[in-house]
Amino acid sequence: MRKKYFDKRKRFLELAENRTNKVIRSIHRLSNCSNKYLYKYKKGEVERMFKVIGEEIIKAKNSFIVVRKPEFKI
């Protein structure tokens, strides 16, 4: 039982670290689009873009919150 826990823990740590770093790299690449010499964009477009990103971050964060439903009792 304990080994299974550590295997799951190790797998989580590896995946979480790799995926977090991938997200951070993607955010850095996205920020490259802010170069007005190379790109043309409107303020509203940027606000919508970051609104959607923020909503997805909230969804992902909420998926880690465990909500226990009360047990049914008569």
mmJSON file of the N, C-alpha and C atoms, coordinates in Angstrom:
{"data_MODEL":{"atom_site":{
"group_PDB":["ATOM","ATOM","ATOM","ATOM","ATOM","ATOM","ATOM","ATOM","ATOM","ATOM","ATOM","ATOM","ATOM","ATOM","ATOM","ATOM","ATOM","ATOM","ATOM","ATOM","ATOM","ATOM","ATOM","ATOM","ATOM","ATOM","ATOM","ATOM","ATOM","ATOM","ATOM","ATOM","ATOM","ATOM","ATOM","ATOM","ATOM","ATOM","ATOM","ATOM","ATOM","ATOM","ATOM","ATOM","ATOM","ATOM","ATOM","ATOM","ATOM","ATOM","ATOM","ATOM","ATOM","ATOM","ATOM","ATOM","ATOM","ATOM","ATOM","ATOM","ATOM","ATOM","ATOM","ATOM","ATOM","ATOM","ATOM","ATOM","ATOM","ATOM","ATOM","ATOM","ATOM","ATOM","ATOM","ATOM","ATOM","ATOM","ATOM","ATOM","ATOM","ATOM","ATOM","ATOM","ATOM","ATOM","ATOM","ATOM","ATOM","ATOM","ATOM","ATOM","ATOM","ATOM","ATOM","ATOM","ATOM","ATOM","ATOM","ATOM","ATOM","ATOM","ATOM","ATOM","ATOM","ATOM","ATOM","ATOM","ATOM","ATOM","ATOM","ATOM","ATOM","ATOM","ATOM","ATOM","ATOM","ATOM","ATOM","ATOM","ATOM","ATOM","ATOM","ATOM","ATOM","ATOM","ATOM","ATOM","ATOM","ATOM","ATOM","ATOM","ATOM","ATOM","ATOM","ATOM","ATOM","ATOM","ATOM","ATOM","ATOM","ATOM","ATOM","ATOM","ATOM","ATOM","ATOM","ATOM","ATOM","ATOM","ATOM","ATOM","ATOM","ATOM","ATOM","ATOM","ATOM","ATOM","ATOM","ATOM","ATOM","ATOM","ATOM","ATOM","ATOM","ATOM","ATOM","ATOM","ATOM","ATOM","ATOM","ATOM","ATOM","ATOM","ATOM","ATOM","ATOM","ATOM","ATOM","ATOM","ATOM","ATOM","ATOM","ATOM","ATOM","ATOM","ATOM","ATOM","ATOM","ATOM","ATOM","ATOM","ATOM","ATOM","ATOM","ATOM","ATOM","ATOM","ATOM","ATOM","ATOM","ATOM","ATOM","ATOM","ATOM","ATOM","ATOM","ATOM","ATOM","ATOM","ATOM","ATOM","ATOM","ATOM","ATOM","ATOM","ATOM","ATOM","ATOM","ATOM","ATOM","ATOM"],
"id":[1,2,3,4,5,6,7,8,9,10,11,12,13,14,15,16,17,18,19,20,21,22,23,24,25,26,27,28,29,30,31,32,33,34,35,36,37,38,39,40,41,42,43,44,45,46,47,48,49,50,51,52,53,54,55,56,57,58,59,60,61,62,63,64,65,66,67,68,69,70,71,72,73,74,75,76,77,78,79,80,81,82,83,84,85,86,87,88,89,90,91,92,93,94,95,96,97,98,99,100,101,102,103,104,105,106,107,108,109,110,111,112,113,114,115,116,117,118,119,120,121,122,123,124,125,126,127,128,129,130,131,132,133,134,135,136,137,138,139,140,141,142,143,144,145,146,147,148,149,150,151,152,153,154,155,156,157,158,159,160,161,162,163,164,165,166,167,168,169,170,171,172,173,174,175,176,177,178,179,180,181,182,183,184,185,186,187,188,189,190,191,192,193,194,195,196,197,198,199,200,201,202,203,204,205,206,207,208,209,210,211,212,213,214,215,216,217,218,219,220,221,222],
"type_symbol":["N","C","C","N","C","C","N","C","C","N","C","C","N","C","C","N","C","C","N","C","C","N","C","C","N","C","C","N","C","C","N","C","C","N","C","C","N","C","C","N","C","C","N","C","C","N","C","C","N","C","C","N","C","C","N","C","C","N","C","C","N","C","C","N","C","C","N","C","C","N","C","C","N","C","C","N","C","C","N","C","C","N","C","C","N","C","C","N","C","C","N","C","C","N","C","C","N","C","C","N","C","C","N","C","C","N","C","C","N","C","C","N","C","C","N","C","C","N","C","C","N","C","C","N","C","C","N","C","C","N","C","C","N","C","C","N","C","C","N","C","C","N","C","C","N","C","C","N","C","C","N","C","C","N","C","C","N","C","C","N","C","C","N","C","C","N","C","C","N","C","C","N","C","C","N","C","C","N","C","C","N","C","C","N","C","C","N","C","C","N","C","C","N","C","C","N","C","C","N","C","C","N","C","C","N","C","C","N","C","C","N","C","C","N","C","C","N","C","C","N","C","C"],
"label_atom_id":["N","CA","C","N","CA","C","N","CA","C","N","CA","C","N","CA","C","N","CA","C","N","CA","C","N","CA","C","N","CA","C","N","CA","C","N","CA","C","N","CA","C","N","CA","C","N","CA","C","N","CA","C","N","CA","C","N","CA","C","N","CA","C","N","CA","C","N","CA","C","N","CA","C","N","CA","C","N","CA","C","N","CA","C","N","CA","C","N","CA","C","N","CA","C","N","CA","C","N","CA","C","N","CA","C","N","CA","C","N","CA","C","N","CA","C","N","CA","C","N","CA","C","N","CA","C","N","CA","C","N","CA","C","N","CA","C","N","CA","C","N","CA","C","N","CA","C","N","CA","C","N","CA","C","N","CA","C","N","CA","C","N","CA","C","N","CA","C","N","CA","C","N","CA","C","N","CA","C","N","CA","C","N","CA","C","N","CA","C","N","CA","C","N","CA","C","N","CA","C","N","CA","C","N","CA","C","N","CA","C","N","CA","C","N","CA","C","N","CA","C","N","CA","C","N","CA","C","N","CA","C","N","CA","C","N","CA","C","N","CA","C","N","CA","C","N","CA","C","N","CA","C","N","CA","C","N","CA","C"],
"label_alt_id":[null,null,null,null,null,null,null,null,null,null,null,null,null,null,null,null,null,null,null,null,null,null,null,null,null,null,null,null,null,null,null,null,null,null,null,null,null,null,null,null,null,null,null,null,null,null,null,null,null,null,null,null,null,null,null,null,null,null,null,null,null,null,null,null,null,null,null,null,null,null,null,null,null,null,null,null,null,null,null,null,null,null,null,null,null,null,null,null,null,null,null,null,null,null,null,null,null,null,null,null,null,null,null,null,null,null,null,null,null,null,null,null,null,null,null,null,null,null,null,null,null,null,null,null,null,null,null,null,null,null,null,null,null,null,null,null,null,null,null,null,null,null,null,null,null,null,null,null,null,null,null,null,null,null,null,null,null,null,null,null,null,null,null,null,null,null,null,null,null,null,null,null,null,null,null,null,null,null,null,null,null,null,null,null,null,null,null,null,null,null,null,null,null,null,null,null,null,null,null,null,null,null,null,null,null,null,null,null,null,null,null,null,null,null,null,null,null,null,null,null,null,null],
"label_comp_id":["MET","MET","MET","ARG","ARG","ARG","LYS","LYS","LYS","LYS","LYS","LYS","TYR","TYR","TYR","PHE","PHE","PHE","ASP","ASP","ASP","LYS","LYS","LYS","ARG","ARG","ARG","LYS","LYS","LYS","ARG","ARG","ARG","PHE","PHE","PHE","LEU","LEU","LEU","GLU","GLU","GLU","LEU","LEU","LEU","ALA","ALA","ALA","GLU","GLU","GLU","ASN","ASN","ASN","ARG","ARG","ARG","THR","THR","THR","ASN","ASN","ASN","LYS","LYS","LYS","VAL","VAL","VAL","ILE","ILE","ILE","ARG","ARG","ARG","SER","SER","SER","ILE","ILE","ILE","HIS","HIS","HIS","ARG","ARG","ARG","LEU","LEU","LEU","SER","SER","SER","ASN","ASN","ASN","CYS","CYS","CYS","SER","SER","SER","ASN","ASN","ASN","LYS","LYS","LYS","TYR","TYR","TYR","LEU","LEU","LEU","TYR","TYR","TYR","LYS","LYS","LYS","TYR","TYR","TYR","LYS","LYS","LYS","LYS","LYS","LYS","GLY","GLY","GLY","GLU","GLU","GLU","VAL","VAL","VAL","GLU","GLU","GLU","ARG","ARG","ARG","MET","MET","MET","PHE","PHE","PHE","LYS","LYS","LYS","VAL","VAL","VAL","ILE","ILE","ILE","GLY","GLY","GLY","GLU","GLU","GLU","GLU","GLU","GLU","ILE","ILE","ILE","ILE","ILE","ILE","LYS","LYS","LYS","ALA","ALA","ALA","LYS","LYS","LYS","ASN","ASN","ASN","SER","SER","SER","PHE","PHE","PHE","ILE","ILE","ILE","VAL","VAL","VAL","VAL","VAL","VAL","ARG","ARG","ARG","LYS","LYS","LYS","PRO","PRO","PRO","GLU","GLU","GLU","PHE","PHE","PHE","LYS","LYS","LYS","ILE","ILE","ILE"],
"label_asym_id":["A","A","A","A","A","A","A","A","A","A","A","A","A","A","A","A","A","A","A","A","A","A","A","A","A","A","A","A","A","A","A","A","A","A","A","A","A","A","A","A","A","A","A","A","A","A","A","A","A","A","A","A","A","A","A","A","A","A","A","A","A","A","A","A","A","A","A","A","A","A","A","A","A","A","A","A","A","A","A","A","A","A","A","A","A","A","A","A","A","A","A","A","A","A","A","A","A","A","A","A","A","A","A","A","A","A","A","A","A","A","A","A","A","A","A","A","A","A","A","A","A","A","A","A","A","A","A","A","A","A","A","A","A","A","A","A","A","A","A","A","A","A","A","A","A","A","A","A","A","A","A","A","A","A","A","A","A","A","A","A","A","A","A","A","A","A","A","A","A","A","A","A","A","A","A","A","A","A","A","A","A","A","A","A","A","A","A","A","A","A","A","A","A","A","A","A","A","A","A","A","A","A","A","A","A","A","A","A","A","A","A","A","A","A","A","A","A","A","A","A","A","A"],
"label_entity_id":["1","1","1","1","1","1","1","1","1","1","1","1","1","1","1","1","1","1","1","1","1","1","1","1","1","1","1","1","1","1","1","1","1","1","1","1","1","1","1","1","1","1","1","1","1","1","1","1","1","1","1","1","1","1","1","1","1","1","1","1","1","1","1","1","1","1","1","1","1","1","1","1","1","1","1","1","1","1","1","1","1","1","1","1","1","1","1","1","1","1","1","1","1","1","1","1","1","1","1","1","1","1","1","1","1","1","1","1","1","1","1","1","1","1","1","1","1","1","1","1","1","1","1","1","1","1","1","1","1","1","1","1","1","1","1","1","1","1","1","1","1","1","1","1","1","1","1","1","1","1","1","1","1","1","1","1","1","1","1","1","1","1","1","1","1","1","1","1","1","1","1","1","1","1","1","1","1","1","1","1","1","1","1","1","1","1","1","1","1","1","1","1","1","1","1","1","1","1","1","1","1","1","1","1","1","1","1","1","1","1","1","1","1","1","1","1","1","1","1","1","1","1"],
"label_seq_id":[1,1,1,2,2,2,3,3,3,4,4,4,5,5,5,6,6,6,7,7,7,8,8,8,9,9,9,10,10,10,11,11,11,12,12,12,13,13,13,14,14,14,15,15,15,16,16,16,17,17,17,18,18,18,19,19,19,20,20,20,21,21,21,22,22,22,23,23,23,24,24,24,25,25,25,26,26,26,27,27,27,28,28,28,29,29,29,30,30,30,31,31,31,32,32,32,33,33,33,34,34,34,35,35,35,36,36,36,37,37,37,38,38,38,39,39,39,40,40,40,41,41,41,42,42,42,43,43,43,44,44,44,45,45,45,46,46,46,47,47,47,48,48,48,49,49,49,50,50,50,51,51,51,52,52,52,53,53,53,54,54,54,55,55,55,56,56,56,57,57,57,58,58,58,59,59,59,60,60,60,61,61,61,62,62,62,63,63,63,64,64,64,65,65,65,66,66,66,67,67,67,68,68,68,69,69,69,70,70,70,71,71,71,72,72,72,73,73,73,74,74,74],
"pdbx_PDB_ins_code":[null,null,null,null,null,null,null,null,null,null,null,null,null,null,null,null,null,null,null,null,null,null,null,null,null,null,null,null,null,null,null,null,null,null,null,null,null,null,null,null,null,null,null,null,null,null,null,null,null,null,null,null,null,null,null,null,null,null,null,null,null,null,null,null,null,null,null,null,null,null,null,null,null,null,null,null,null,null,null,null,null,null,null,null,null,null,null,null,null,null,null,null,null,null,null,null,null,null,null,null,null,null,null,null,null,null,null,null,null,null,null,null,null,null,null,null,null,null,null,null,null,null,null,null,null,null,null,null,null,null,null,null,null,null,null,null,null,null,null,null,null,null,null,null,null,null,null,null,null,null,null,null,null,null,null,null,null,null,null,null,null,null,null,null,null,null,null,null,null,null,null,null,null,null,null,null,null,null,null,null,null,null,null,null,null,null,null,null,null,null,null,null,null,null,null,null,null,null,null,null,null,null,null,null,null,null,null,null,null,null,null,null,null,null,null,null,null,null,null,null,null,null],
"Cartn_x":[0.845,0.0,0.878,1.891,2.747,3.524,4.003,4.744,3.846,2.601,1.662,1.474,1.387,1.264,2.469,3.651,4.859,4.99,4.534,4.554,3.621,2.438,1.487,2.029,2.648,3.225,4.335,5.211,6.336,5.814,4.81,4.229,3.604,2.876,2.274,3.348,4.385,5.436,6.108,6.39,7.028,6.112,4.86,3.924,3.617,3.372,3.031,4.184,5.4,6.558,6.717,6.644,6.806,5.698,4.463,3.344,3.333,3.735,3.818,4.873,6.014,7.069,6.632,5.867,5.355,4.393,3.529,2.597,3.374,4.383,5.185,5.879,6.439,7.079,6.06,4.856,3.816,3.405,3.331,2.999,4.09,5.342,6.443,6.359,6.03,5.886,4.711,3.627,2.467,2.832,3.653,4.031,4.847,5.451,6.181,5.238,3.968,2.977,2.703,3.233,2.997,3.887,4.795,5.703,4.915,4.668,3.856,4.564,5.857,6.577,6.214,5.948,5.662,4.177,3.374,1.973,1.058,-0.168,-1.181,-2.356,-2.782,-3.882,-4.623,-5.841,-6.663,-6.689,-6.884,-6.913,-7.979,-9.151,-10.235,-9.876,-9.119,-8.685,-7.777,-6.878,-5.953,-6.729,-7.684,-8.483,-9.285,-9.882,-10.647,-9.73,-8.553,-7.59,-7.216,-6.89,-6.481,-7.666,-8.86,-10.049,-10.255,-10.146,-10.308,-9.205,-7.994,-6.882,-7.14,-7.576,-7.873,-8.975,-10.021,-11.124,-10.641,-9.788,-9.262,-8.36,-7.608,-6.765,-7.642,-8.723,-9.645,-10.256,-10.67,-11.231,-10.214,-8.984,-7.943,-7.67,-7.595,-7.34,-8.482,-9.717,-10.882,-10.933,-10.373,-10.394,-9.538,-8.637,-7.81,-8.475,-9.587,-10.29,-11.271,-11.098,-11.954,-13.147,-14.325,-15.554,-16.19,-16.317,-16.936,-18.422,-19.191,-20.638,-21.014,-21.972,-22.368,-22.989,-22.743,-23.299,-24.801,-25.496,-26.938,-27.239,-28.117,-28.538,-30.042,-30.636,-32.088,-32.334],
"Cartn_y":[-1.202,0.0,1.249,1.249,2.421,2.67,1.614,1.756,2.357,1.912,2.446,3.95,4.38,5.814,6.565,6.051,6.759,6.753,5.669,5.647,6.72,6.823,7.85,9.239,9.386,10.676,11.078,10.134,10.398,10.783,10.037,10.33,11.72,12.073,13.404,14.486,14.321,15.344,15.535,14.45,14.554,15.256,14.797,15.396,16.849,17.121,18.484,19.441,19.015,19.876,20.129,19.066,19.216,20.073,19.824,20.566,22.016,22.266,23.647,24.419,23.801,24.462,24.708,23.78,23.949,25.134,25.28,26.412,27.72,27.742,28.959,29.342,28.358,28.65,29.19,28.621,29.092,30.527,30.857,32.231,33.185,32.784,33.633,33.831,32.759,32.89,33.791,33.678,34.533,36.0,36.28,37.669,38.257,37.406,37.904,38.585,38.221,38.838,40.299,40.767,42.151,43.141,42.659,43.508,44.247,45.529,46.328,46.577,46.391,46.53,45.384,44.203,43.025,42.687,43.133,42.733,43.921,43.79,44.818,44.148,44.725,44.151,45.262,44.927,45.885,45.512,46.521,46.312,45.281,45.36,44.428,42.985,42.791,41.44,40.851,41.682,41.227,40.93,41.788,41.569,40.276,40.008,38.757,37.546,37.666,36.57,36.212,37.223,36.951,36.591,37.016,36.609,35.105,34.601,33.172,32.383,32.86,32.182,32.145,33.265,33.327,32.365,32.267,31.347,29.902,29.561,28.194,27.895,28.882,28.691,28.441,29.197,29.009,27.607,27.148,25.796,24.739,24.897,23.93,23.922,25.101,25.196,24.57,24.819,24.265,22.745,22.173,20.717,20.04,20.784,20.234,20.318,21.035,21.185,20.026,19.253,18.093,18.53,18.315,18.654,17.342,17.197,15.987,16.218,15.342,15.434,14.726,15.298,14.622,13.258,12.324,10.986,11.013,10.162,10.051,9.285,9.832,9.156,9.303,8.271,8.303,8.622],
"Cartn_z":[0.0,0.0,0.0,0.833,0.945,-0.35,-0.981,-2.234,-3.308,-3.343,-4.338,-4.136,-2.877,-2.571,-3.108,-2.849,-3.294,-4.805,-5.458,-6.916,-7.482,-6.903,-7.347,-7.051,-5.89,-5.489,-6.448,-6.742,-7.65,-9.035,-9.521,-10.839,-10.861,-9.774,-9.694,-9.733,-8.917,-8.858,-10.213,-10.91,-12.222,-13.224,-13.301,-14.254,-13.92,-12.641,-12.238,-12.541,-12.253,-12.521,-14.015,-14.808,-16.263,-16.867,-16.464,-17.041,-16.584,-15.344,-14.856,-15.637,-15.848,-16.621,-18.061,-18.624,-19.988,-20.061,-19.05,-19.001,-18.886,-18.039,-17.853,-19.157,-19.853,-21.155,-22.151,-22.147,-23.058,-22.746,-21.467,-21.077,-21.546,-21.419,-21.892,-23.4,-24.126,-25.587,-25.939,-25.174,-25.411,-25.212,-24.208,-23.947,-25.097,-25.908,-27.08,-28.07,-28.027,-28.924,-28.565,-27.455,-27.046,-27.8,-28.604,-29.364,-30.45,-30.229,-31.158,-32.49,-32.539,-33.799,-34.751,-34.172,-34.987,-35.092,-34.124,-34.066,-33.84,-34.301,-34.083,-33.392,-32.283,-31.51,-30.791,-30.383,-29.655,-28.176,-27.341,-25.891,-25.511,-26.13,-25.84,-26.167,-27.221,-27.59,-26.525,-26.023,-24.975,-23.691,-23.347,-22.14,-22.241,-23.4,-23.586,-23.475,-24.066,-24.043,-22.601,-21.798,-20.421,-19.526,-19.897,-19.149,-19.287,-20.507,-20.751,-20.042,-20.101,-19.428,-17.924,-17.358,-15.927,-15.522,-16.357,-16.068,-16.061,-16.991,-17.049,-15.847,-15.401,-14.211,-12.987,-12.861,-11.733,-11.777,-12.962,-13.098,-12.68,-13.141,-12.809,-11.303,-10.715,-9.272,-8.481,-8.897,-8.204,-8.3,-9.342,-9.478,-8.41,-7.766,-6.701,-5.335,-5.254,-3.991,-3.85,-2.799,-2.566,-1.728,-2.279,-1.563,-1.117,0.178,0.711,0.901,0.295,0.455,1.763,2.494,3.735,3.435,4.339,4.165,4.411,3.686,3.859,5.137,5.942,7.179,7.329,7.854,8.095,9.554],
"occupancy":[1.0,1.0,1.0,1.0,1.0,1.0,1.0,1.0,1.0,1.0,1.0,1.0,1.0,1.0,1.0,1.0,1.0,1.0,1.0,1.0,1.0,1.0,1.0,1.0,1.0,1.0,1.0,1.0,1.0,1.0,1.0,1.0,1.0,1.0,1.0,1.0,1.0,1.0,1.0,1.0,1.0,1.0,1.0,1.0,1.0,1.0,1.0,1.0,1.0,1.0,1.0,1.0,1.0,1.0,1.0,1.0,1.0,1.0,1.0,1.0,1.0,1.0,1.0,1.0,1.0,1.0,1.0,1.0,1.0,1.0,1.0,1.0,1.0,1.0,1.0,1.0,1.0,1.0,1.0,1.0,1.0,1.0,1.0,1.0,1.0,1.0,1.0,1.0,1.0,1.0,1.0,1.0,1.0,1.0,1.0,1.0,1.0,1.0,1.0,1.0,1.0,1.0,1.0,1.0,1.0,1.0,1.0,1.0,1.0,1.0,1.0,1.0,1.0,1.0,1.0,1.0,1.0,1.0,1.0,1.0,1.0,1.0,1.0,1.0,1.0,1.0,1.0,1.0,1.0,1.0,1.0,1.0,1.0,1.0,1.0,1.0,1.0,1.0,1.0,1.0,1.0,1.0,1.0,1.0,1.0,1.0,1.0,1.0,1.0,1.0,1.0,1.0,1.0,1.0,1.0,1.0,1.0,1.0,1.0,1.0,1.0,1.0,1.0,1.0,1.0,1.0,1.0,1.0,1.0,1.0,1.0,1.0,1.0,1.0,1.0,1.0,1.0,1.0,1.0,1.0,1.0,1.0,1.0,1.0,1.0,1.0,1.0,1.0,1.0,1.0,1.0,1.0,1.0,1.0,1.0,1.0,1.0,1.0,1.0,1.0,1.0,1.0,1.0,1.0,1.0,1.0,1.0,1.0,1.0,1.0,1.0,1.0,1.0,1.0,1.0,1.0,1.0,1.0,1.0,1.0,1.0,1.0],
"B_iso_or_equiv":[0.0,0.0,0.0,0.0,0.0,0.0,0.0,0.0,0.0,0.0,0.0,0.0,0.0,0.0,0.0,0.0,0.0,0.0,0.0,0.0,0.0,0.0,0.0,0.0,0.0,0.0,0.0,0.0,0.0,0.0,0.0,0.0,0.0,0.0,0.0,0.0,0.0,0.0,0.0,0.0,0.0,0.0,0.0,0.0,0.0,0.0,0.0,0.0,0.0,0.0,0.0,0.0,0.0,0.0,0.0,0.0,0.0,0.0,0.0,0.0,0.0,0.0,0.0,0.0,0.0,0.0,0.0,0.0,0.0,0.0,0.0,0.0,0.0,0.0,0.0,0.0,0.0,0.0,0.0,0.0,0.0,0.0,0.0,0.0,0.0,0.0,0.0,0.0,0.0,0.0,0.0,0.0,0.0,0.0,0.0,0.0,0.0,0.0,0.0,0.0,0.0,0.0,0.0,0.0,0.0,0.0,0.0,0.0,0.0,0.0,0.0,0.0,0.0,0.0,0.0,0.0,0.0,0.0,0.0,0.0,0.0,0.0,0.0,0.0,0.0,0.0,0.0,0.0,0.0,0.0,0.0,0.0,0.0,0.0,0.0,0.0,0.0,0.0,0.0,0.0,0.0,0.0,0.0,0.0,0.0,0.0,0.0,0.0,0.0,0.0,0.0,0.0,0.0,0.0,0.0,0.0,0.0,0.0,0.0,0.0,0.0,0.0,0.0,0.0,0.0,0.0,0.0,0.0,0.0,0.0,0.0,0.0,0.0,0.0,0.0,0.0,0.0,0.0,0.0,0.0,0.0,0.0,0.0,0.0,0.0,0.0,0.0,0.0,0.0,0.0,0.0,0.0,0.0,0.0,0.0,0.0,0.0,0.0,0.0,0.0,0.0,0.0,0.0,0.0,0.0,0.0,0.0,0.0,0.0,0.0,0.0,0.0,0.0,0.0,0.0,0.0,0.0,0.0,0.0,0.0,0.0,0.0],
"pdbx_formal_charge":[null,null,null,null,null,null,null,null,null,null,null,null,null,null,null,null,null,null,null,null,null,null,null,null,null,null,null,null,null,null,null,null,null,null,null,null,null,null,null,null,null,null,null,null,null,null,null,null,null,null,null,null,null,null,null,null,null,null,null,null,null,null,null,null,null,null,null,null,null,null,null,null,null,null,null,null,null,null,null,null,null,null,null,null,null,null,null,null,null,null,null,null,null,null,null,null,null,null,null,null,null,null,null,null,null,null,null,null,null,null,null,null,null,null,null,null,null,null,null,null,null,null,null,null,null,null,null,null,null,null,null,null,null,null,null,null,null,null,null,null,null,null,null,null,null,null,null,null,null,null,null,null,null,null,null,null,null,null,null,null,null,null,null,null,null,null,null,null,null,null,null,null,null,null,null,null,null,null,null,null,null,null,null,null,null,null,null,null,null,null,null,null,null,null,null,null,null,null,null,null,null,null,null,null,null,null,null,null,null,null,null,null,null,null,null,null,null,null,null,null,null,null],
"auth_seq_id":[1,1,1,2,2,2,3,3,3,4,4,4,5,5,5,6,6,6,7,7,7,8,8,8,9,9,9,10,10,10,11,11,11,12,12,12,13,13,13,14,14,14,15,15,15,16,16,16,17,17,17,18,18,18,19,19,19,20,20,20,21,21,21,22,22,22,23,23,23,24,24,24,25,25,25,26,26,26,27,27,27,28,28,28,29,29,29,30,30,30,31,31,31,32,32,32,33,33,33,34,34,34,35,35,35,36,36,36,37,37,37,38,38,38,39,39,39,40,40,40,41,41,41,42,42,42,43,43,43,44,44,44,45,45,45,46,46,46,47,47,47,48,48,48,49,49,49,50,50,50,51,51,51,52,52,52,53,53,53,54,54,54,55,55,55,56,56,56,57,57,57,58,58,58,59,59,59,60,60,60,61,61,61,62,62,62,63,63,63,64,64,64,65,65,65,66,66,66,67,67,67,68,68,68,69,69,69,70,70,70,71,71,71,72,72,72,73,73,73,74,74,74],
"auth_comp_id":["MET","MET","MET","ARG","ARG","ARG","LYS","LYS","LYS","LYS","LYS","LYS","TYR","TYR","TYR","PHE","PHE","PHE","ASP","ASP","ASP","LYS","LYS","LYS","ARG","ARG","ARG","LYS","LYS","LYS","ARG","ARG","ARG","PHE","PHE","PHE","LEU","LEU","LEU","GLU","GLU","GLU","LEU","LEU","LEU","ALA","ALA","ALA","GLU","GLU","GLU","ASN","ASN","ASN","ARG","ARG","ARG","THR","THR","THR","ASN","ASN","ASN","LYS","LYS","LYS","VAL","VAL","VAL","ILE","ILE","ILE","ARG","ARG","ARG","SER","SER","SER","ILE","ILE","ILE","HIS","HIS","HIS","ARG","ARG","ARG","LEU","LEU","LEU","SER","SER","SER","ASN","ASN","ASN","CYS","CYS","CYS","SER","SER","SER","ASN","ASN","ASN","LYS","LYS","LYS","TYR","TYR","TYR","LEU","LEU","LEU","TYR","TYR","TYR","LYS","LYS","LYS","TYR","TYR","TYR","LYS","LYS","LYS","LYS","LYS","LYS","GLY","GLY","GLY","GLU","GLU","GLU","VAL","VAL","VAL","GLU","GLU","GLU","ARG","ARG","ARG","MET","MET","MET","PHE","PHE","PHE","LYS","LYS","LYS","VAL","VAL","VAL","ILE","ILE","ILE","GLY","GLY","GLY","GLU","GLU","GLU","GLU","GLU","GLU","ILE","ILE","ILE","ILE","ILE","ILE","LYS","LYS","LYS","ALA","ALA","ALA","LYS","LYS","LYS","ASN","ASN","ASN","SER","SER","SER","PHE","PHE","PHE","ILE","ILE","ILE","VAL","VAL","VAL","VAL","VAL","VAL","ARG","ARG","ARG","LYS","LYS","LYS","PRO","PRO","PRO","GLU","GLU","GLU","PHE","PHE","PHE","LYS","LYS","LYS","ILE","ILE","ILE"],
"auth_asym_id":["A","A","A","A","A","A","A","A","A","A","A","A","A","A","A","A","A","A","A","A","A","A","A","A","A","A","A","A","A","A","A","A","A","A","A","A","A","A","A","A","A","A","A","A","A","A","A","A","A","A","A","A","A","A","A","A","A","A","A","A","A","A","A","A","A","A","A","A","A","A","A","A","A","A","A","A","A","A","A","A","A","A","A","A","A","A","A","A","A","A","A","A","A","A","A","A","A","A","A","A","A","A","A","A","A","A","A","A","A","A","A","A","A","A","A","A","A","A","A","A","A","A","A","A","A","A","A","A","A","A","A","A","A","A","A","A","A","A","A","A","A","A","A","A","A","A","A","A","A","A","A","A","A","A","A","A","A","A","A","A","A","A","A","A","A","A","A","A","A","A","A","A","A","A","A","A","A","A","A","A","A","A","A","A","A","A","A","A","A","A","A","A","A","A","A","A","A","A","A","A","A","A","A","A","A","A","A","A","A","A","A","A","A","A","A","A","A","A","A","A","A","A"],
"auth_atom_id":["N","CA","C","N","CA","C","N","CA","C","N","CA","C","N","CA","C","N","CA","C","N","CA","C","N","CA","C","N","CA","C","N","CA","C","N","CA","C","N","CA","C","N","CA","C","N","CA","C","N","CA","C","N","CA","C","N","CA","C","N","CA","C","N","CA","C","N","CA","C","N","CA","C","N","CA","C","N","CA","C","N","CA","C","N","CA","C","N","CA","C","N","CA","C","N","CA","C","N","CA","C","N","CA","C","N","CA","C","N","CA","C","N","CA","C","N","CA","C","N","CA","C","N","CA","C","N","CA","C","N","CA","C","N","CA","C","N","CA","C","N","CA","C","N","CA","C","N","CA","C","N","CA","C","N","CA","C","N","CA","C","N","CA","C","N","CA","C","N","CA","C","N","CA","C","N","CA","C","N","CA","C","N","CA","C","N","CA","C","N","CA","C","N","CA","C","N","CA","C","N","CA","C","N","CA","C","N","CA","C","N","CA","C","N","CA","C","N","CA","C","N","CA","C","N","CA","C","N","CA","C","N","CA","C","N","CA","C","N","CA","C","N","CA","C","N","CA","C","N","CA","C","N","CA","C","N","CA","C"],
"pdbx_PDB_model_num":[1,1,1,1,1,1,1,1,1,1,1,1,1,1,1,1,1,1,1,1,1,1,1,1,1,1,1,1,1,1,1,1,1,1,1,1,1,1,1,1,1,1,1,1,1,1,1,1,1,1,1,1,1,1,1,1,1,1,1,1,1,1,1,1,1,1,1,1,1,1,1,1,1,1,1,1,1,1,1,1,1,1,1,1,1,1,1,1,1,1,1,1,1,1,1,1,1,1,1,1,1,1,1,1,1,1,1,1,1,1,1,1,1,1,1,1,1,1,1,1,1,1,1,1,1,1,1,1,1,1,1,1,1,1,1,1,1,1,1,1,1,1,1,1,1,1,1,1,1,1,1,1,1,1,1,1,1,1,1,1,1,1,1,1,1,1,1,1,1,1,1,1,1,1,1,1,1,1,1,1,1,1,1,1,1,1,1,1,1,1,1,1,1,1,1,1,1,1,1,1,1,1,1,1,1,1,1,1,1,1,1,1,1,1,1,1,1,1,1,1,1,1]
}}}
